[in-house]
Amino acid sequence: MRLETERLILRKLRKSDCSDIVEGVGEYDVAKRTANVPYPYAPSDGLAYINKSLKNWGKTSYAFAIELKSEKKLIGIMGLEAVNVFAGTATTGSWINKKYWRQGYITEAKIAINDFAFDTLKLRRLNSTVNTDNVASNATQKKMGYVHEGVMRKAARSLATHKLHDLNLYGLLKEDWKKVRKGLVAK
Ligand SMILES: CC(C)(COP(=O)(O)OP(=O)(O)OC[C@H]1O[C@@H](n2cnc3c(N)ncnc32)[C@H](O)[C@@H]1OP(=O)(O)O)[C@@H](O)C(=O)NCCC(=O)NCCS
């Protein structure tokens, strides 16, 4: 199973993605904004992540490689985690290699993956939590129609910085998505 957009291929991870993952998420500015990425990030961390993702693919999660067609390179990952088809829910999370920020790639990937979540998996709600001080990611949630539902105080400790973070809690219902979906365009 893979999804395709104008500039991207969204597909299952491969062992050969390891060096691109280490390059992308091994960057401190990326690692420090996520909850579960250690810093420094070793190739063995990348391989362990790939193996776990392949084992869970299609069961409890879908960790999509975001491959840039023009460079045949993994430039990020977007995951649907904790997929619960009975409840109709999943949790989303993502990162993009810093060299590729602000070019609309997360918007482009999210349009395809949210459509997959709501139309193919028939989910009805996506959850997301974001550090309150993560400007780019909070802006992305709002752009994509996620509704801010509260703040979870001191709810996460970053593996990269070991600092505690307050988390903004967001939810996107299928009906929210259908409303914003029409107006969204990737750059
Ligand atoms: C958050 C992240 C995934 C965004 O990826 P991206 O491909 O650069 O995002 P896009 O170019 O598609 O931008 C989407 C929207 O996010 C917002 N945004 C992105 N970067 C921003 C920044 N530096 N400042 C303010 N808003 C920003 C804008 O609203 C933008 O839409 P616009 O360009 O139409 O104004 C990327 O910054 C990243 O990987 N950050 C580090 C890891 C991380 O924070 N992951 C999320 C953890 S919850």
The ligand as an SDF file (V2000), in Angstrom:
LIG
                    3D

 48 50  0  0  0  0  0  0  0  0999 V2000
    6.3510   20.9190   11.9380 C   0  0  0  0  0  0  0  0  0  0  0  0
    6.9760   20.4800   10.6110 C   0  0  0  0  0  0  0  0  0  0  0  0
    6.6870   19.0010   10.3840 C   0  0  0  0  0  0  0  0  0  0  0  0
    6.3230   21.3190    9.4790 C   0  0  0  0  0  0  0  0  0  0  0  0
    6.7770   20.7880    8.2180 O   0  0  0  0  0  0  0  0  0  0  0  0
    6.8800   21.6840    6.8980 P   0  0  0  0  0  0  0  0  0  0  0  0
    6.9650   20.7660    5.7330 O   0  0  0  0  0  0  0  0  0  0  0  0
    7.9590   22.6810    7.0710 O   0  0  0  0  0  0  0  0  0  0  0  0
    5.4550   22.4140    6.9210 O   0  0  0  0  0  0  0  0  0  0  0  0
    4.7370   23.1300    5.6740 P   0  0  0  0  0  0  0  0  0  0  0  0
    5.7630   23.8170    4.8030 O   0  0  0  0  0  0  0  0  0  0  0  0
    3.7990   22.1780    5.0150 O   0  0  0  0  0  0  0  0  0  0  0  0
    3.9230   24.2520    6.4300 O   0  0  0  0  0  0  0  0  0  0  0  0
    2.6490   23.9980    6.9990 C   0  0  0  0  0  0  0  0  0  0  0  0
    2.2110   25.1670    7.8370 C   0  0  0  0  0  0  0  0  0  0  0  0
    2.9030   25.1310    9.0660 O   0  0  0  0  0  0  0  0  0  0  0  0
    3.1520   26.4610    9.5000 C   0  0  0  0  0  0  0  0  0  0  0  0
    4.5900   26.6030    9.6770 N   0  0  0  0  0  0  0  0  0  0  0  0
    5.5630   25.7570    9.2270 C   0  0  0  0  0  0  0  0  0  0  0  0
    6.7580   26.2020    9.6520 N   0  0  0  0  0  0  0  0  0  0  0  0
    6.5320   27.3260   10.3620 C   0  0  0  0  0  0  0  0  0  0  0  0
    7.3650   28.2230   11.0740 C   0  0  0  0  0  0  0  0  0  0  0  0
    8.6920   28.0480   11.1300 N   0  0  0  0  0  0  0  0  0  0  0  0
    6.7960   29.2650   11.7210 N   0  0  0  0  0  0  0  0  0  0  0  0
    5.4690   29.4500   11.6820 C   0  0  0  0  0  0  0  0  0  0  0  0
    4.6180   28.6250   11.0270 N   0  0  0  0  0  0  0  0  0  0  0  0
    5.1470   27.5920   10.3810 C   0  0  0  0  0  0  0  0  0  0  0  0
    2.5350   27.3870    8.4810 C   0  0  0  0  0  0  0  0  0  0  0  0
    1.2140   27.6550    8.8850 O   0  0  0  0  0  0  0  0  0  0  0  0
    2.5480   26.5310    7.2480 C   0  0  0  0  0  0  0  0  0  0  0  0
    1.5780   26.8690    6.3360 O   0  0  0  0  0  0  0  0  0  0  0  0
    1.8230   28.1350    5.3140 P   0  0  0  0  0  0  0  0  0  0  0  0
    3.1650   27.9150    4.6840 O   0  0  0  0  0  0  0  0  0  0  0  0
    0.6820   28.0010    4.3520 O   0  0  0  0  0  0  0  0  0  0  0  0
    1.7800   29.3610    6.1560 O   0  0  0  0  0  0  0  0  0  0  0  0
    8.5140   20.7680   10.5840 C   0  0  0  0  0  0  0  0  0  0  0  0
    8.7310   22.0900   10.9860 O   0  0  0  0  0  0  0  0  0  0  0  0
    9.3030   19.8310   11.5020 C   0  0  0  0  0  0  0  0  0  0  0  0
    9.6820   18.7330   11.1130 O   0  0  0  0  0  0  0  0  0  0  0  0
    9.5860   20.2730   12.7410 N   0  0  0  0  0  0  0  0  0  0  0  0
   10.4080   19.4760   13.6910 C   0  0  0  0  0  0  0  0  0  0  0  0
    9.6770   18.2210   14.1830 C   0  0  0  0  0  0  0  0  0  0  0  0
    8.3080   18.5460   14.7400 C   0  0  0  0  0  0  0  0  0  0  0  0
    8.0960   19.5930   15.3340 O   0  0  0  0  0  0  0  0  0  0  0  0
    7.3740   17.6140   14.5340 N   0  0  0  0  0  0  0  0  0  0  0  0
    6.0480   17.7350   15.0700 C   0  0  0  0  0  0  0  0  0  0  0  0
    6.0390   17.2260   16.4570 C   0  0  0  0  0  0  0  0  0  0  0  0
    4.4110   17.3480   17.1480 S   0  0  0  0  0  0  0  0  0  0  0  0
  1  2  1  0
  2  3  1  0
  2  4  1  0
  2 36  1  0
  4  5  1  0
  5  6  1  0
  6  7  2  0
  6  8  1  0
  6  9  1  0
  9 10  1  0
 10 11  2  0
 10 12  1  0
 10 13  1  0
 13 14  1  0
 14 15  1  0
 15 16  1  0
 15 30  1  0
 16 17  1  0
 17 18  1  0
 17 28  1  0
 18 19  1  0
 18 27  1  0
 19 20  2  0
 20 21  1  0
 21 22  1  0
 21 27  2  0
 22 23  1  0
 22 24  2  0
 24 25  1  0
 25 26  2  0
 26 27  1  0
 28 29  1  0
 28 30  1  0
 30 31  1  0
 31 32  1  0
 32 33  2  0
 32 34  1  0
 32 35  1  0
 36 37  1  0
 36 38  1  0
 38 39  2  0
 38 40  1  0
 40 41  1  0
 41 42  1  0
 42 43  1  0
 43 44  2  0
 43 45  1  0
 45 46  1  0
 46 47  1  0
 47 48  1  0
M  END
$$$$
